[in-house]
Amino acid sequence: MKKIVIAVVVLLMAFPIAVFAGGGSTICATRYPVVLSHGMGAQAKILGIIDYWGAITGDLEDNGADVYVTSVNAMDTTASKAAQWKKQVLQILAVSGKAKINLIGHSHGTIYSRYAISNLGMASKVASHTSIAGPHRGSVMADIIMGVIPDCIEPIAGEVLNFIMGIIMGDVNGDSIGNGYDLVRSHMINVFNPNTPNASGIYYQSYAYKIKVPTTLLGVTWAIMLPFEGANDGLVSVTSAKWGNFKGAIEGSWYGSGVDHLAAVGLLSLPTPGYDAGDHFVNIVADLKDRGY
């Protein structure tokens, strides 16, 4: 008996991660792989160092999910990002051996993926489309920024920003000005949405996020947006974020300041009372599994 106890102790010391990590959960073991697609102004690896998705990928994998991450130009037109995304998703399908994916996009990632689905022949490759703070009706912040830049210096400003994004993010032939105009409210409402209808057979769902008190990193932009679009996360309003089956506006604990656009994915954010991005994503994917996706 003594020898058995000693053997168990040795095993626990040698393999503590395997014993205590809790990696045996299968609540996120969906039928199709999960693909995470980032938003505007960043790539999957920011500056080649910061992981856009933080602990989310690991949390999902620990619970049985097969997770892949796409990375497109930080600043580019929706159509161009969609083409880059399509190429990567086809590679993911080839590697995984699956027929479809479960897409979870954040911010602009929800838009260029929609474009690829509806306009680049990817409808048959997607089982579900989950939108995290997606600007489906544009953002007044895009209106303001694109309205402030004088037409005469727009080309120069665009080239400068493209150059910077090429160095910092690794963008290749990006289009910062085009990216900005693609997200103004008039374009999204009057041009993009009518020409990018939901594809039949795909489950579309969405989540919005709310700042309640302007103490977060995006408190200033929240205050600017408030009179124009109402409740928002500092970059995208609750109204704009609604798409498909709307699952609600996430705002964290009653005593917290809310959940801003970056905190939604745990990116460069301060602690958010009542909200954990990893837990949130695990719940999302567990629900997709329960729905048969």
N, C-alpha and C positions, 0 to 999 in steps of 0.2 A: 504493500500500500504506500509505503514511504517513497519507494522508487517511482510510483505513478505520479504522486504529488510533485516530486522534483521535476519529472519530465514535463508536466503541464506548465510549471513555472518557467522552465527554460523556453518552452514554445511561446509563451506569452511575452517573454522578454525579447525573443528573436523576431517575432512577427506581430508587434503591437498594432500596426496599421491594419493588417488583415483582420485582426480580431475585433478591433473597436471602431473601424471606420464606418461601419454600417452600409457598406457598398453592396449588400445583398438585396436591397429593395428593388422591386420591379414595377413600382407604381407608374413610372414614366416610360415603360417599355412599349412604345407605340408601334403600330403596324408598319408605319413608314418613318424614315429618319427625320429628325428635326434639323431644320436649316435656319440659322440666325443671320439676319441681314441688317447691317448697321445704317445709321443715318448720315445726314449731310455734315460736312466739315471734318470728317474723320474717316479712318479706315479701321479694319479689324485690329490692327496694332498701331496705336498712335505713337508717332515718333519712333516706331519700331520697338517700343518698350512697354507702353501701357496697353493692357488688354481691354478693349472696348467693353467686352462682356463680363469682365471681372471673374467672380466666382460662379457665375450663372452656368457656364458650360460644365464645370466640374460637378456642381450640384445636380444638374440634370443627368449626367453620366452616372453619378453615384446612385441614382434612383432608376437606372436601367435604360435610359434614353441613348439612342445612337445619334450623336450630335455632330453637325458640320457647320462651319462658319464661312460665309462668303466675304469678299473684300473688293470693293469697287473704288473708283476715284472719289476722293473726298468732296471735290467740287466739280460737277459736270452736269450736263442736261439729263433730264429724266430718261430720255430715249437712249442716250449713250450708256448710262449706268445700267439700264435694263438689258442692253446687249451684253455687257460685261457679266452681269448676273446670270443671264441665260447660259452662257458658255460654262460658267462654273457649276451651275446646277446640273447640267448634262453630264459633266465630269463626275459629280457626286453620285448621280444615279448609276453611272457605269461602275464606279468603285463599290458602291453599296449593293448593287444587284437588285435594287428596288425599282418599282415602276413609277412611284410618286414620292413627294416630300410633304412634310408639314412645315410650312413657312411661318416663321415668327419674325416680323420686321419691326424696327424701331424708327420712328420719325420718317425721314425720306425713304428708308428701307421698305416701308409699307407702300409707297407710291411707285417706285421703279419696279418693284416686284409685281404690282398690279398691272403696270404697263406691259411687262413681259408676258404675263398670263393672257391678257386680252388682245395684245397686238403683235406678239412675237411667237405665237404658236405654243405657248407653255401651259395652256389650260389642262391638257391631258396629263401633265407631269406634276400637278399640285393637288393634294387631297384637301388641305385646309390652309387658310390664310388668316393668321392672327396679327392684328394691328395694335402695336404699342405706341400710343401718343402719335398717331399718324395725322398729318395735316391734309386730310381729304378734301377740305374746302379752303385750303390755303391758310395763310397767316398774315395778320395785319403787320407783323414785324417785317415780313418780306415786302409788303406794300411800302412801308416806311423807308426801308433801306434802299430799295430800288428807286423810290421816288426822290430820295435825297441826292443820289449820285447824278451830277449834271451830265446830260447827253454828250457834251463835248469831251468829257474826260472819261467817259464810260469805257471806251476801248483800252485806254492806258491803264485804268484802274483794274480792269479785267486781266490784262496781261501781267501786271505786277502780282496780283493775287494768284494767278495761275502759276507763276514762277515760284512764289513762296510755297504754295501747296505741293509743287513738284519736289522742292527740297525737303520740306518737313514731312509730308505724307507719302511722297513717292508717286504723286499723280502723273499720268502720262497723257498729254494732249487734253487736259481738262478744260472746262468752260465755266468759270465761276459766275460770269454775268448771266449766262443761260440758265444756270442752276437757280439763281435768284429769281429771275422772271418766271420760271416754271412753277414757283411756289406762291406767287401773288394770288390773292383771292379771286380776282376776275378770271384769271387763266384756269385755275383749278375748277371753278364752278361752271364757267361757260364753255371751256374748250376741253380740258382734260377729262372730266367726269363723263360728259356726253359721249366722248369717243373711247372711253375705257370702261365699258359696262362689266359688271360681275359675270364671270363665266358659270354656266350651269354645271352642277355636279361638284362644285367646290364649296366647302363650308367656310364662310367669311364671318369673323367675329372681331370685336374691337374693345379696347380699354382706354379710358381717358384718365388724366391725373390732374390734381388740383393743388395749387398753393393757397393756403388760407391766411397766412400772415407773411408779409414780405421780408422775411429774415434769411431766406435762402440765397444762393448765388444768383438766381434769376429773379430776385425780388423787384428790381427796377423794371425789367421788361414786363413782368406780371402787372405792375401798376399801369404801364403804358397801354397794355392790351385790354385791361379791365373795362374801360368805357366803350370800347369798340366791339369786343367779342364776349364779354362776361367772364365767367369762371375759366381759368386757364392754368397751364403749368409753367408759364414763363416764356413759352415759344408757340405752343399749340393750344387752342381753346377746346373746352369740352365738346362744344357743338361741332367743331371741325374734326375732332377725333372719332366721332361716331361713324361706324361703317359696318354693315351687315348686322349680326347679332351683337348688339351693344351690351357689354357685361358690367358697365358702371364706371363711375369716376372714383379712382382710388385717392384717398387723402390721408391715410395713416390714422394715428391716434387722435382723439379729441383734443388732447393737450399739446399736440405737435403743430408745426407750422405748415404741414402739408407735404405733398410729394411733387417735386418739380420735374421738369423734362429730363434732366440728367439723372436724378435719383431714381427714375422709373427703371433704369437698367443698372443702377449702382455706380454710375460713371462720375468721377470727380465730385462726389457729393458728400456732404456732412451727414452724420448719423440722422436717420429719419425715424422718429418714434412711431411705432406701430406698423412699420413697413420694412420688409426685407426682400430685396430684388430676387435673390436666389429662391426663397420660399415661394414667392409669387409665381415665378416661372415654373417651378415644380408643380404647383397647383394647376397652372394652365395646361401643362403637358399631360398631367395625370387625367385631367378632364378630357383631353383629346383622345387619350387611350380608351377611356370609358365610352367615348362616342364611336369607337371603332376605327379611328384614324391612326 
